[in-house]
């Protein structure tokens, strides 16, 4: 490696005996370069404060975020630092789009997020996994709508380990491997951007884009930046805190990692082998702020926030004044979104802030790997609204936690107490796009056997343990008892991959009543060839069969009512006019179909005020290893899961 390993110092004076004196210590910064790094990540199209129901232009409210507040906060810091003669660098760690309905506007050729970020003055951004939600070709069109490749001059977009083939739209956009910034005293900051393994794993459509190993890419890029004269090296990553830790441990020469993907609000940066790691939550709830001093003589960086009394995360709440010019820009996008909602629903909904129902409680999407109240509401909406649309019973519905993007928080302010708006509800489940080009993953419905229902739950428990909680499935129409400790026998030492045991599911029942599940009216699901109709979304429907291709004992095959296999595209539920039925549409309609108050207003049913025992985690008998022949079989299955994990980025 060329260049000298930087010895990054993370000084936390607030925790030392001298902390009480630190705020008054002027600290002779002679010979050191003071600068500030402001950072956000996982903005996810949150152009306006969220939840919308709790925001009011005159009254304020409890909602957080929005680009107008972000711009106001950034300008305040820049003005303060300019007066002090310090530089300010503003960075984004990716996932600019997808989530709330504003994330639908790219389908109309509107690059609101890019235009706003360029206007606010971001110095660099990295590509996140959700940028690929509409496919690589659509992503290229999104960047083109934002002015790229010319717009790299205003806000470089980094994709150091992302390689599109020659002639592809993304190749024309020219994602940059690195960018450098020279501070006022000549100090050079080199920045590169990585998309992490766990982020690549959850992209539905990547073909024909190639993704290089992040550690190999980082090692080569750090060397190149140092050889090119970079004094400070910053990795802008969309990988999550754990992968950021691994990166810092594995690669010398990275002074600062500004990360995203895991939505972690680090109120105190991490220090991993001398590398500072920062992340600012998600959805513009916070603006991250790092006060730094670079000492050229010792080639070291020191964090000064505690000494200066500066918080690492600044809440973007109603106390932050909005930038009026940015607020005007956002208002134009709001008008576009109102029109888009009316057009895409054929007038069924006319505004994104339309009232749908009242609720006395918030619906949580956590804790991970368990049944959730919001998961019950969404899966019931899929099962019951799809059944109404088809005119026949749907027995089960499944929906993965990774696609539940937000909790559902009704109005908590005087002027909108208990109100649930279209925007806030649809944000929970409105990501993706269908084959019809309309926003949202479509509902798919098909038949599977009783055995396959049980296998699907084994897949949920296994993958959520191996790959992460995003793979855990919420369910409607059944009741299941499981022990996650019985999902695997152990791990294969060489590849560090769990061996599937297929024994996590301890009990299974089917709800045989009508409407919302209650605590009665169940029959056992012991296994067999009897067919049941299920409904889920296209994303999950496309992933479950892939597991079966690798681990045959977990195979689940979509079928028609006679048991013949069908293509997933043939299972898409369509409306009478040929439009796909979207998951978010079932959720919005289900809200409107909740039981009515005395005044005729829909109000969230009592059953959703808490979990109702559909997914019962328990502790079963410990697994005992089988003879060696059996261990060899599960070892082969474990290697299959390992291959699937490694090969997901090639799908």
Helices and strands as residue ranges (DSSP letters): G 13-15, H 19-22, E 32-40, G 52-54, E 55-56, E 60-61, H 67-84, E 87-92, G 101-108, H 112-120, E 124-126, G 129-132, H 136-145, G 150-153, E 156-158, E 162-163, H 169-173, E 178-182, E 188-195, H 197-201, E 210-211, H 214-227, E 232-238, H 241-250, E 256-260, E 270-272, E 275-278, E 286-295, E 300-303, H 305-308, E 313-315, H 324-344, E 355-358, H 373-390, E 396-400, G 401-403, G 414-416, E 419-421, H 422-426, E 443-449, H 450-466, G 469-471, E 473-476, E 478-482, G 484-486, E 488-492, E 497-500, E 505-511, E 522-524, E 531-537, H 538-550, G 552-554, G 568-571, H 583-592, G 606-609, E 615-617, H 628-647, G 648-650
